[in-house]
């Protein structure tokens, strides 16, 4: 990115590694921040990876919105839903691709100590990885012999 005097190097230890795809994804993320700017104070603490039975979603604050990144694709911010934060723990999905719950409510739940314990994107609940793993284990573990 010569206009920003920035070079991104991706190394892999295999001749058939995916360095090209990873470099493209990294540049795509950097471009998004270059066009939207650093996160404002209003959205800065909305960052993190959240899980449910279908996988992970990354909340990425940028500018005045929070993007819902897809960590399993090469360009995680491509067609990412955008959350408009309306209060400390409230917002709405202001932009979404088809089936992405456009216009629906977003909220964060906190424990008594003030730590965010759940993120709800419309009717979909996300929790920290350890909690999602424990819930899956308790639900789907084979019966003990």
C-alpha positions in Angstrom: 0.0 0.0 0.0 2.4 2.7 -1.2 0.0 5.5 -0.6 0.2 4.7 3.1 3.9 3.6 3.1 2.8 0.2 4.3 4.0 -3.3 3.3 2.2 -6.5 4.4 4.3 -9.7 4.3 2.6 -13.1 4.7 4.9 -16.1 5.2 4.0 -19.7 4.9 6.2 -22.8 5.3 4.6 -24.6 2.4 5.0 -24.1 -1.3 1.2 -24.5 -1.7 0.4 -22.3 1.3 -2.4 -19.7 1.1 -0.2 -16.6 1.5 -1.9 -14.9 -1.5 -5.4 -15.3 0.0 -4.2 -14.2 3.4 -2.5 -11.2 2.0 -5.6 -10.2 0.1 -7.7 -10.6 3.3 -5.3 -8.5 5.3 -5.3 -5.7 2.7 -9.1 -5.9 2.6 -9.3 -5.3 6.4 -6.7 -2.5 6.2 -8.7 -0.8 3.4 -11.9 -0.9 5.5 -10.2 0.8 8.4 -8.6 3.3 6.0 -12.0 4.3 4.6 -14.0 4.2 7.9 -11.3 5.3 10.4 -10.4 4.1 13.8 -13.3 3.2 16.2 -14.9 6.0 18.0 -15.2 5.9 21.8 -18.9 5.0 21.4 -18.1 1.7 19.8 -14.6 0.9 20.8 -15.5 -1.7 23.5 -17.8 -3.7 21.2 -14.8 -5.8 20.0 -14.4 -9.5 20.4 -15.1 -13.0 19.1 -18.4 -14.6 20.1 -19.6 -18.1 19.5 -22.7 -20.3 19.1 -23.4 -23.8 17.8 -23.0 -22.6 14.2 -19.5 -21.0 14.7 -17.9 -17.7 15.5 -18.6 -14.1 14.7 -16.2 -11.2 15.3 -17.4 -7.8 16.4 -15.0 -5.3 14.8 -15.6 -1.6 15.7 -14.6 0.8 12.9 -15.5 4.4 12.6 -18.9 4.9 14.3 -20.2 1.3 13.6 -19.5 -2.2 14.6 -18.9 -4.7 11.8 -19.9 -8.4 12.2 -17.0 -10.2 10.6 -17.0 -13.7 9.3 -13.7 -15.1 10.6 -13.9 -18.3 8.4 -13.6 -16.5 5.0 -10.5 -15.0 3.4 -12.1 -11.5 3.4 -13.8 -11.4 6.8 -15.2 -7.9 6.4 -16.7 -8.6 2.9 -20.4 -7.9 3.1 -20.2 -7.7 6.9 -23.3 -6.6 8.7 -23.1 -3.2 10.4 -24.4 -2.5 13.8 -25.4 1.0 14.7 -24.8 1.4 18.5 -27.6 3.4 20.1 -26.7 2.9 23.8 -24.0 1.3 25.9 -25.3 -2.2 25.3 -28.0 -1.6 22.6 -28.0 -1.2 18.9 -29.6 -2.3 15.6 -28.4 -4.0 12.5 -28.2 -1.0 10.2 -26.9 -2.8 7.1 -27.0 -6.6 6.3 -26.8 -8.9 3.4 -29.8 -11.1 2.5 -30.9 -13.1 5.5 -28.8 -10.9 7.8 -31.6 -9.5 10.0 -31.5 -5.9 8.6 -33.1 -3.5 11.1 -33.3 -6.0 14.0 -32.2 -5.3 17.5 -28.7 -6.0 18.9 -28.0 -6.2 22.6 -25.3 -7.2 25.0 -26.0 -8.8 28.4 -23.7 -8.3 31.4 -23.1 -10.1 34.6 -23.3 -8.5 38.1 -19.6 -7.4 37.7 -20.3 -5.6 34.4 -18.6 -8.1 32.1 -20.4 -8.7 28.8 -21.5 -12.4 28.9 -23.8 -12.6 25.8 -24.3 -10.8 22.5 -27.7 -11.0 20.8 -27.8 -10.3 17.0 -31.5 -10.3 16.4 -32.7 -13.7 17.7 -29.2 -15.3 17.6 -27.3 -15.6 20.9 -23.5 -15.6 21.0 -21.4 -16.4 24.1 -17.7 -16.7 24.9 -15.9 -19.7 23.3 -15.5 -21.7 26.6 -19.2 -21.3 27.4 -20.3 -22.4 23.8 -18.0 -25.4 24.1 -19.3 -26.4 27.5 -22.9 -26.0 26.3 -22.2 -28.2 23.2 -20.4 -30.8 25.4 -23.3 -31.0 27.8 -25.8 -31.2 25.0 -24.1 -33.7 22.7 -21.6 -35.7 24.7 -22.2 -39.4 24.5 -23.8 -40.9 27.6 -21.2 -42.2 30.1 -20.9 -45.9 30.3 
